[in-house]
Amino acid sequence: MPQRPYNFSAGPAAMPDEVLHHAAAEMLDWHGSGMSVMEMSHRGPQFGHILSHAEADLRELLAVPADYHVLFMQGGALAENAIVPLNLSRGAKADYVVTGSWSQKSQLEARKFCDVHLAASTHSASGYGSIPPIELWDPRRDAQYLHYCANETIDGVEFQHAPTRFSLPLVADMSSTLLSRPVEVAAHACIYAGAQKNIGPAGLTLVIVHRDMLGRALPSCPSAFDYAVVAKNSSMYNTPPTFAIYMAGLVFQWIRRQTEGALQGLAAVAERNRQKADLLYACIDASELYTSRVEHACRSRMNVPFFLRDERLNDAFLQGAQQRQLLQLKGHKSVGGMRASIYNAMPLGGVQTLVDYMHEFERSH
Ligand SMILES: *Cc1c(COP(=O)(O)O)cnc(C)c1O
C-alpha cells in the first residue's frame, strides 16, 4: 500500500497506520466471534474483555493509582465543561485558570452551575500565548476545585508541569495532551479528555477521577453524567461508545509497543514528541518568514500554531503543502495562520517532510 499523506489535523486527528490495519483486519469478525466489535452486546463477554483490557492498559501507561476511577464516557470535553461543575462544584465556588480558547469556554459553561472566579487569565488583544506565573494566581481558599487546561489545542499553550502550588483539588482538561507524555495523575482530583486528538475516534471521553470526588453531584446532574453512577456501573450505566473504546484500546497497545532508544511505551512516545516539536520550533525560530506567538516556556508539543509574516502567502503555502501530501495545516478560524498538530501518530519523518517543505517555500518566496 502506498504511504498515506501526513495529516496534521487538530482533531479528529490521524491514527497510527498499524492500529487502522489491525482494526480493518478484524472488522467483520473479532477473534472468531463472528461479529464486528460494533455489533456486540456491551454486556457480553467479548466486549467485557475489550473494556477491561483497555482500562488495564491505560492504567499501566499513565500509572493511575488504585484510588482513582477510570470512566469511559461520552459527550466530549465540552460536555465535561458542564459535567465537572455538576459533579464537583456543589453549586458553590469553583475557580478557573484561562490560558486559551478552551479554558475560556470551560469557565463560561461552569457559570451556569456555580460561582466562578478566574484565578488567572492571560487573554490579551493579540490572543493567548502565555501562562501567568503561578505566584500571581489568586484562587479562593474555599473553592471546590481549580480547573486548568493542560494543553490549549487552538492557541498552542501547554503546561509543562501540573500547577500544584495550591491545596485545592485540581481538575484538568487534557483532551489534546493525555498520552503524549507521562502525567502526574496523583496531583489531580479529576482529569478528562475527549479521545479524538491523541487517543482514538471521536465519541469517547476519558475521565480519571479520585474516588473521594464521587457522590457530591448536584441533584440536577443527569444520571448518565454522574461520576458515581458511571463508576458504580463500570462505565456501563448506559451503552458506552463500544467501537471507540475498542479503537482506543488498540491505541493503548500500540503505545505500549513503542520504543525509542532504550525507552519504551509512553516514555518512548514522549521522547519522540519532544524531538518532533524541537525540530518544528527550530525551523520556525530560524526563519525570516515564519513566526510563533507563544512564549518559549509554554509552547505546546502537540499543537504548533505558526504564522507567515506575509499573510498574503497563506494560500500559496497551503496549496504547496497539499501538493506534497501535507494535509490540514490551516490554523483555527479564530486564530488564523497555520497550525501543525503533531500527536503521537505523526512520525518524525512527517515533521521532517513539513520542515523541508517550509524551508523550500521560504527560499522560493
Ligand atoms: C478538542 C478540545 C475540546 C472540545 O472537545 P469536544 O470533543 O469537541 O467537546 C475541549 N478542550 C480541548 C483542550 C480540546 O482539545
The ligand as an SDF file (V2000), in Angstrom:
LIG
                    3D

 15 15  0  0  0  0  0  0  0  0999 V2000
  -10.9640   19.4810   21.2060 C   0  0  0  0  0  0  0  0  0  0  0  0
  -10.9560   20.0420   22.5540 C   0  0  0  0  0  0  0  0  0  0  0  0
  -12.1450   20.3290   23.2370 C   0  0  0  0  0  0  0  0  0  0  0  0
  -13.5010   20.0930   22.6260 C   0  0  0  0  0  0  0  0  0  0  0  0
  -13.7610   18.7400   22.5610 O   0  0  0  0  0  0  0  0  0  0  0  0
  -15.1620   18.1820   22.0580 P   0  0  0  0  0  0  0  0  0  0  0  0
  -14.9150   16.7170   21.9970 O   0  0  0  0  0  0  0  0  0  0  0  0
  -15.4560   18.7900   20.7250 O   0  0  0  0  0  0  0  0  0  0  0  0
  -16.1810   18.5290   23.0720 O   0  0  0  0  0  0  0  0  0  0  0  0
  -12.0500   20.8540   24.5140 C   0  0  0  0  0  0  0  0  0  0  0  0
  -10.8600   21.0660   25.0920 N   0  0  0  0  0  0  0  0  0  0  0  0
   -9.6980   20.7970   24.4650 C   0  0  0  0  0  0  0  0  0  0  0  0
   -8.4020   21.0460   25.1610 C   0  0  0  0  0  0  0  0  0  0  0  0
   -9.7190   20.2690   23.1830 C   0  0  0  0  0  0  0  0  0  0  0  0
   -8.5600   19.9890   22.5570 O   0  0  0  0  0  0  0  0  0  0  0  0
  1  2  1  0
  2  3  1  0
  2 14  2  0
  3  4  1  0
  3 10  2  0
  4  5  1  0
  5  6  1  0
  6  7  2  0
  6  8  1  0
  6  9  1  0
 10 11  1  0
 11 12  2  0
 12 13  1  0
 12 14  1  0
 14 15  1  0
M  END
$$$$
